[in-house]
Amino acid sequence: MSRIGKLPIAIPAGVTITVSPENVVTVKGPKGELSQAVDPLISVNVEGAVCHVTRPNDEKEARAKHGLYRALIHNMVVGCSEGYKKTLELVGVGYRVELAQPQVLNFSLGYTHPIYLGLPKEIKVETKSERNQNPLVILESADKQLLGQVCAKIRSFRKPEPYKGKGVKFQGEIVRRKAGKSAGK
C-alpha cells in the first residue's frame, strides 16, 4: 500500500465532503468550496468524520494515483478549514508593490515599466510597506495549487540573483550567495 494513500483523512468540524456518482469530490468549509475530479480507478469513501481513499489492485498506475488523490483531497480539506498563506518579500532598492485596484497588483521591480498582475477572485491579497523594511505581499487562499501558481508567477518577474540577493523571494527563503569577481592584487 502507498504510505500516503493508506492514511485516513480526518474531517474537521464545519467541513463536509461529498462524492458525486461521476467521481467528483467536493469539499465545503468556512474558507470556501473546492472540487476535484478523481480518476475512476480510485474510490473515495466518506464514513462519519473520516475519509478513505482506496485502490482496487497493485498495478503501477493505481499505486501512483492512490497517493496523489489522497494528497489532493487532504489539501482541499485543510484549505477549506484553515486556508493557506504565503508571503513574498521584495528585496532591492526601489522595489515596490501596491494595490492598483482591488485584485490588481502594481510592481516596480527596476524595469523601465511597471508590471500589473490581475489576481483571481479566490485569492485575498495584502501589501505591507514599512520604513526600513522590505515590501511584503501576503497572499491567502483555500486553493493550495492556485496560490502556489500565483506566487510562482510573481516570483518569475524578478527571481533572486545570487550576487546581491535582489529580487522577489518567499519570506524566510535562503538565497545561496556567490562571491563576485576578485579584485586585482
HELIX and SHEET records of a PDB file:
HELIX    1   1 LYS A   60  SER A   81  1                                  22    
HELIX    2   2 LYS A  144  SER A  156  1                                  13    
SHEET    1   A 3 ILE A   9  ALA A  10  0                                        
SHEET    2   A 3 VAL A  50  THR A  54 -1                                        
SHEET    3   A 3 SER A  43  GLU A  47 -1                                        
SHEET    1   B 3 THR A  16  VAL A  19  0                                        
SHEET    2   B 3 VAL A  24  GLY A  29 -1                                        
SHEET    3   B 3 GLY A  32  ALA A  37 -1                                        
SHEET    1   C 4 LYS A 124  LYS A 128  0                                        
SHEET    2   C 4 LEU A 136  SER A 141 -1                                        
SHEET    3   C 4 TYR A  84  VAL A  91 -1                                        
SHEET    4   C 4 GLY A 167  PHE A 170 -1                                        
SHEET    1   D 3 ARG A  96  GLN A 101  0                                        
SHEET    2   D 3 VAL A 104  SER A 108 -1                                        
SHEET    3   D 3 ILE A 115  GLY A 118 -1                                        
END                                                                             
